[in-house]
Amino acid sequence: MMRPDNPLIVQSDRSLMLHTVTSVTDAQGRPVKDAQGRPMTREHPRFAEARDQIALFAELEKSPDYLHTYRITPISVWNAAAMGLTAEKIQSVLEEFACVPVPRNVLVEVQGWIERYGLLRLEKREGEAGLPALRARRGARRRARGGARAQERPRARGTGQGEPRLRRR
């Protein structure tokens, strides 16, 4: 449930801003000031709970005194999926602690990352070529499906690198 007094702001670039404090107010809702005239603050009552929930699927980037910044990344969401979190759970946490509406694109990206979790699995087996063989099989499947083709082409002149590079068409 979105409430203006919640501590979290979710931005469309997938950054999360978590307020650690809130202002102390008097009975009329005006900020209380200290002896030097500065507004008094106290820990936000929902900060600790929000921090613990957000840490399950977002990476802490900065943590100055009053505002912690987190970022939702594909890796952080995949790690959350590995722990059993669902896109619905992540959405409910964001909406539970947000003070403004959660941007739709953030929810769509999280859903897409969760759906892709576990689609590719790398396994080491005795007697097989390993990752280079996997890449070759993946490219062969794409060509068989009529998808993008990889073609060798020499690097541009003047780079000092004579190895061929792959280019997709």
PAZAPA-4460 file (N, C-alpha, C; in steps of 0.05 Angstrom, whole numbers, plus 32768, in hexadecimal, padded with zeros to 4 digits):
% residues 169
    n_x    n_y    n_z   ca_x   ca_y   ca_z    c_x    c_y    c_z   seq   type   mol
   8011   7FE8   8000   8000   8000   8000   8012   8019   8000     1      M     A
   800E   802A   7FEC   801F   8042   7FEA   8015   8057   7FFE     2      M     A
   8028   8061   800E   8021   8075   8022   8037   808B   8020     3      R     A
   802F   80A4   8022   8043   80BA   8020   8058   80B9   8036     4      P     A
   8052   80AC   804C   8066   80AB   8062   8078   8092   8060     5      D     A
   8076   8083   804B   8088   806C   8047   80A4   8075   8041     6      N     A
   80B8   8065   8045   80D4   806E   8042   80E1   806A   8027     7      P     A
   80D3   805E   8013   80E0   8055   7FFB   80D7   8065   7FE2     8      L     A
   80EA   806C   7FD1   80E4   8078   7FB7   80F0   8065   7FA2     9      I     A
   80E0   805B   7F90   80EA   8049   7F7A   80EA   805A   7F61    10      V     A
   8102   805C   7F54   8105   806C   7F3C   8105   805B   7F23    11      Q     A
   80FF   8066   7F0C   80FC   8056   7EF4   8117   804B   7EEA    12      S     A
   812E   8055   7EF4   8148   8049   7EED   814F   8032   7EFF    13      D     A
   813C   8028   7F0F   813F   8012   7F22   814F   8019   7F3A    14      R     A
   8153   8032   7F40   8160   803A   7F58   814B   803E   7F6E    15      S     A
   8152   8036   7F86   8140   8038   7F9D   814C   804B   7FB1    16      L     A
   813D   805E   7FBB   8146   8071   7FCF   8136   806C   7FE8    17      M     A
   8145   8064   7FFD   8138   805C   8016   813F   8071   802B    18      L     A
   812B   807F   8035   812F   8093   804B   8134   8084   8065    19      H     A
   8149   808C   8073   814F   8080   808C   8143   808E   80A3    20      T     A
   813C   80A8   80A0   8131   80B8   80B5   8118   80C6   80AC    21      V     A
   8109   80D0   80BF   80F2   80E1   80BA   80F3   80F8   80CD    22      T     A
   80E5   810D   80C6   80E7   8125   80D8   80D4   8121   80F0    23      S     A
   80DC   812E   8106   80CC   812E   811E   80B9   8146   811B    24      V     A
   809F   8141   8120   808B   8156   811D   807C   815A   8137    25      T     A
   8071   8172   813A   8060   8177   8152   8043   816F   814C    26      D     A
   8031   8175   815F   8015   816D   815C   8008   8179   8144    27      A     A
   8011   8190   813A   8006   819D   8123   8013   8194   8109    28      Q     A
   8027   8182   810A   8034   8178   80F2   804B   8189   80E9    29      G     A
   8054   819C   80F9   806B   81AD   80F2   8085   81A0   80FC    30      R     A
   809B   81A3   80ED   80B4   8197   80F6   80BE   81A3   8110    31      P     A
   80C7   8192   8122   80D3   819B   813B   80F0   81A1   8136    32      V     A
   80FA   81B7   8141   8116   81BF   813D   8126   81BD   8157    33      K     A
   8140   81B8   8154   8151   81B7   816C   815A   81D3   8174    34      D     A
   816C   81D5   8187   8175   81EF   8192   8182   8200   817D    35      A     A
   818F   81F4   8169   819C   8203   8153   8189   820A   813C    36      Q     A
   8170   8201   813E   815C   8207   812A   815B   81F3   8113    37      G     A
   8169   81DC   8116   8169   81C7   8102   8151   81B4   8107    38      R     A
   8145   81AB   80F1   812F   8197   80F5   8139   817E   8103    39      P     A
   8129   8174   8115   8130   815B   8123   8126   8143   8113    40      M     A
   8136   812E   8114   812E   8115   8105   8130   80FD   8118    41      T     A
   8123   80E8   810F   8124   80CE   811D   8125   80B9   8108    42      R     A
   812D   80A0   810F   812E   808B   80FC   8112   8086   80F1    43      E     A
   8110   8082   80D7   80F6   807C   80CB   80EB   8062   80D7    44      H     A
   80D2   8062   80E0   80C8   8049   80ED   80C8   8030   80DB    45      P     A
   80C8   8034   80C1   80C7   801D   80AF   80E2   8018   80A1    46      R     A
   80F6   8028   80A8   8110   8026   809B   811C   800A   809D    47      F     A
   811F   7FFF   80B5   812C   7FE5   80B9   811E   7FCF   80AA    48      A     A
   8104   7FCE   80AB   80F4   7FBA   809D   80F8   7FBC   807F    49      E     A
   80F7   7FD5   8075   80FA   7FDA   8058   8116   7FD2   804F    50      A     A
   812A   7FD9   805F   8146   7FD3   8058   814A   7FB5   8056    51      R     A
   813F   7FA6   8069   8143   7F89   8069   8135   7F7C   8051    52      D     A
   811E   7F86   8049   8110   7F7A   8033   811D   7F81   8018    53      Q     A
   8125   7F9A   8015   8132   7FA4   7FFC   814C   7F96   7FF7    54      I     A
   815B   7F90   800D   8175   7F83   800A   8173   7F67   7FFE    55      A     A
   815B   7F5C   7FFD   8158   7F41   7FF1   815A   7F42   7FD3    56      L     A
   8155   7F59   7FC6   8154   7F5A   7FA9   8162   7F73   7F9C    57      F     A
   816E   7F83   7FAC   817B   7F9B   7FA2   8197   7F9E   7FAE    58      A     A
   81A9   7FAC   7FA0   81C4   7FB0   7FAA   81C6   7FCC   7FB6    59      E     A
   81D3   7FCE   7FCD   81D8   7FE7   7FDB   81EE   7FF6   7FCC    60      L     A
   81E9   800E   7FC3   81FD   801E   7FB5   820A   8033   7FC7    61      E     A
   81F9   8042   7FD6   8203   8057   7FE8   81F3   8056   8001    62      K     A
   8200   805D   8018   81F1   805E   8031   81F9   8075   8042    63      S     A
   81F5   808E   8039   81FA   80A4   804B   81E5   80A5   8061    64      P     A
   81E7   80B8   8073   81D6   80B8   808B   81B8   80B6   8086    65      D     A
   81AE   80C6   8074   8191   80C9   8072   8183   80BB   805B    66      Y     A
   8192   80B3   8047   8186   80A7   8030   8198   8091   8025    67      L     A
   818E   8078   8025   819E   8062   8019   8194   805D   7FFD    68      H     A
   81A7   8059   7FEB   81A0   8054   7FCF   81A7   8037   7FC8    69      T     A
   8193   802A   7FBC   8195   800E   7FB3   8190   800E   7F95    70      Y     A
   8198   7FF8   7F87   8192   7FF5   7F6B   818A   7FD8   7F66    71      R     A
   8174   7FD6   7F57   816B   7FBB   7F4E   8179   7FB5   7F34    72      I     A
   8188   7F9E   7F34   8197   7F96   7F1C   818F   7F7A   7F15    73      T     A
   8195   7F72   7EFC   818F   7F56   7EF5   819C   7F42   7F08    74      P     A
   81B4   7F47   7F10   81C2   7F34   7F22   81B5   7F33   7F3D    75      I     A
   81AD   7F4B   7F48   81A0   7F4B   7F62   8185   7F3D   7F61    76      S     A
   8177   7F3F   7F4B   815D   7F32   7F48   8161   7F14   7F44    77      V     A
   8175   7F0C   7F35   817B   7EEF   7F31   8184   7EE3   7F4C    78      W     A
   8193   7EF1   7F5C   819A   7EE7   7F76   8181   7EE3   7F88    79      N     A
   816F   7EF7   7F86   8156   7EF4   7F95   8146   7EDC   7F8B    80      A     A
   8145   7ED8   7F71   8137   7EC1   7F66   8143   7EA7   7F70    81      A     A
   815D   7EA6   7F72   816B   7E8F   7F7C   8164   7E89   7F99    82      A     A
   815C   7E9E   7FA8   8153   7E9A   7FC4   8135   7E94   7FC5    83      M     A
   8127   7E94   7FAE   810B   7E8D   7FAE   80F8   7EA4   7FAC    84      G     A
   8102   7EBD   7FAA   80F0   7ED4   7FA7   80E3   7ED4   7F8C    85      L     A
   80CB   7EDD   7F8B   80BC   7EDF   7F72   80BA   7EFC   7F6A    86      T     A
   80B2   7F01   7F51   80AE   7F1D   7F48   8097   7F29   7F58    87      A     A
   8083   7F1A   7F5F   806C   7F24   7F6E   8075   7F2D   7F8A    88      E     A
   8087   7F1E   7F97   8091   7F25   7FB1   80A1   7F3F   7FAF    89      K     A
   80B2   7F42   7F9B   80C2   7F5A   7F98   80AF   7F72   7F93    90      I     A
   809B   7F6E   7F83   8088   7F83   7F7D   8079   7F8B   7F97    91      Q     A
   8071   7F78   7FA7   8062   7F7E   7FC0   8074   7F8D   7FD3    92      S     A
   808E   7F86   7FD5   80A0   7F95   7FE7   80A3   7FB2   7FDD    93      V     A
   80A7   7FB6   7FC3   80AA   7FD1   7FB9   8091   7FE1   7FBE    94      L     A
   807A   7FD6   7FB9   8061   7FE4   7FBD   805B   7FE9   7FDB    95      E     A
   8063   7FD6   7FEC   805E   7FD8   8009   806D   7FF0   8015    96      E     A
   8085   7FF5   800C   8096   800A   8018   8098   8024   8008    97      F     A
   808C   8025   7FF0   808F   803C   7FDF   807C   8053   7FE8    98      A     A
   8086   806B   7FE6   8076   8083   7FEC   806A   808F   7FD3    99      C     A
   8073   8086   7FBC   8068   808F   7FA2   8064   8076   7F91   100      V     A
   8054   8077   7F7C   804F   805F   7F6C   8069   8054   7F60   101      P     A
   806B   8039   7F60   8082   802B   7F55   8081   802D   7F36   102      V     A
   8096   8036   7F28   8095   8038   7F0B   8090   801C   7EFF   103      P     A
   807E   801B   7EEC   8076   8002   7EDF   808E   7FF4   7ED2   104      R     A
   80A0   8003   7EC5   80B7   7FF7   7EB8   80C9   7FE7   7ECB   105      N     A
   80CB   7FEF   7EE4   80DA   7FE1   7EF7   80CE   7FC5   7EFC   106      V     A
   80B4   7FC5   7EFF   80A6   7FAB   7F04   80A8   7F99   7EEC   107      L     A
   80A7   7FA4   7ED4   80A9   7F94   7EBC   80C5   7F88   7EB9   108      V     A
   80D9   7F98   7EBF   80F5   7F8E   7EBD   80FA   7F78   7ED1   109      E     A
   80F1   7F7C   7EEA   80F5   7F68   7EFE   80E7   7F4E   7EF6   110      V     A
   80CE   7F50   7EEC   80C0   7F38   7EE3   80CF   7F2A   7ECD   111      Q     A
   80DA   7F39   7EBA   80EA   7F2C   7EA4   8102   7F1E   7EAE   112      G     A
   8110   7F2A   7EC1   8129   7F1E   7ECC   8122   7F05   7EDB   113      W     A
   810D   7F05   7EEA   8104   7EEE   7EF9   80FC   7ED7   7EE6   114      I     A
   80EE   7EDE   7ED1   80E6   7EC9   7EBD   80FE   7EBC   7EB0   115      E     A
   8113   7ECC   7EAB   812B   7EC0   7E9E   813D   7EB1   7EB1   116      R     A
   8139   7EB4   7ECB   814A   7EA6   7EDF   8148   7E88   7EDA   117      Y     A
   815F   7E7B   7ED8   8160   7E5E   7ED5   815D   7E53   7EB9   118      G     A
   8159   7E64   7EA5   8155   7E5A   7E89   816F   7E4F   7E7E   119      L     A
   8186   7E5A   7E86   81A0   7E50   7E7D   81AE   7E44   7E95   120      L     A
   81B7   7E2C   7E91   81C5   7E1E   7EA7   81E0   7E13   7E9C   121      R     A
   81F6   7E1C   7EA8   8210   7E12   7EA0   8218   7DFB   7EB3   122      L     A
   821F   7DE5   7EA7   8228   7DCE   7EB7   8242   7DC4   7EAD   123      E     A
   8254   7DBD   7EBF   826D   7DB2   7EB7   826A   7D94   7EB7   124      K     A
   8271   7D88   7EA0   826F   7D6B   7E9E   828B   7D60   7E96   125      R     A
   8291   7D49   7E9F   82AB   7D3D   7E98   82AC   7D37   7E7A   126      E     A
   82C2   7D3E   7E6D   82C7   7D36   7E52   82BA   7D48   7E3D   127      G     A
   82AD   7D5E   7E45   82A1   7D71   7E32   82B2   7D8A   7E30   128      E     A
   82AE   7D98   7E1A   82BF   7DAF   7E13   82BA   7DC7   7E25   129      A     A
   82A2   7DCA   7E31   829D   7DE0   7E43   8290   7DF8   7E35   130      G     A
   8296   7E0F   7E3F   8289   7E28   7E36   828C   7E2E   7E19   131      L     A
   82A4   7E2B   7E0C   82A5   7E30   7DEF   8292   7E1E   7DDF   132      P     A
   828E   7E05   7DE8   827B   7DF4   7DDA   825F   7DFE   7DDE   133      A     A
   8258   7E08   7DF6   823E   7E13   7DFC   8238   7E2B   7DE9   134      L     A
   824B   7E3C   7DE6   8247   7E54   7DD5   8243   7E4B   7DB8   135      R     A
   8251   7E37   7DAF   824E   7E2D   7D94   8232   7E21   7D90   136      A     A
   8229   7E11   7DA4   820E   7E06   7DA2   81F8   7E1B   7DA2   137      R     A
   81FC   7E30   7DB2   81E8   7E45   7DB4   81E6   7E54   7D99   138      R     A
   81FD   7E5A   7D8D   81FD   7E67   7D72   81F1   7E55   7D5D   139      G     A
   81F6   7E3C   7D5E   81EB   7E29   7D4A   81CC   7E28   7D4C   140      A     A
   81C2   7E29   7D65   81A5   7E29   7D68   8199   7E43   7D5D   141      R     A
   81A6   7E59   7D61   819B   7E72   7D56   819A   7E71   7D38   142      R     A
   81AF   7E68   7D2B   81AF   7E66   7D0E   819A   7E53   7D05   143      R     A
   8196   7E3D   7D13   8181   7E29   7D0C   8165   7E35   7D0E   144      A     A
   8161   7E47   7D20   8147   7E54   7D23   8144   7E6B   7D10   145      R     A
   8158   7E72   7D01   8156   7E89   7CEE   815C   7EA3   7CFC   146      G     A
   8168   7EA2   7D14   816E   7EBB   7D23   8187   7EC8   7D19   147      G     A
   8193   7ED8   7D2B   81AB   7EE7   7D25   81C2   7ED4   7D1F   148      A     A
   81D2   7EDA   7D0B   81E8   7EC9   7D03   8202   7ED8   7D0B   149      R     A
   8215   7EC8   7D14   822F   7ED3   7D1A   8242   7ECF   7D03   150      A     A
   8252   7EE3   7CFD   8264   7EE1   7CE6   827F   7EEC   7CEE   151      Q     A
   8294   7EDF   7CE6   82AF   7EE9   7CED   82B6   7F00   7CDA   152      E     A
   82C2   7F14   7CE6   82CB   7F2B   7CD6   82E4   7F36   7CE4   153      R     A
   82F9   7F3D   7CD4   8311   7F48   7CE0   830B   7F63   7CEE   154      P     A
   831B   7F68   7D03   8318   7F82   7D11   8320   7F99   7CFF   155      R     A
   8318   7FB0   7D06   831E   7FC8   7CF7   833D   7FCC   7CF6   156      A     A
   8346   7FD8   7CE1   8363   7FDD   7CDF   836C   7FF1   7CF4   157      R     A
   8385   7FEE   7CFC   8390   8000   7D10   838B   7FF9   7D2C   158      G     A
   837D   7FE3   7D31   8378   7FDB   7D4D   838F   7FCA   7D58   159      T     A
   839F   7FC0   7D46   83B6   7FAF   7D4E   83AD   7F93   7D57   160      G     A
   8394   7F8D   7D51   8389   7F73   7D59   8381   7F64   7D40   161      Q     A
   838E   7F4E   7D3A   8389   7F40   7D21   8374   7F2A   7D24   162      G     A
   836A   7F25   7D3D   8357   7F10   7D41   833C   7F17   7D34   163      E     A
   832E   7F03   7D2B   8312   7F09   7D20   8300   7F0F   7D38   164      P     A
   82EA   7F1D   7D33   82D6   7F22   7D47   82BB   7F1A   7D3C   165      R     A
   82A9   7F14   7D4E   828E   7F0B   7D46   827C   7F24   7D42   166      L     A
   826D   7F24   7D2D   825B   7F39   7D28   823F   7F2D   7D22   167      R     A
   822B   7F37   7D2E   8210   7F2D   7D29   8203   7F3E   7D14   168      R     A
   81F3   7F31   7D04   81E4   7F3F   7CF0   81C7   7F40   7CF7   169      R     A
***
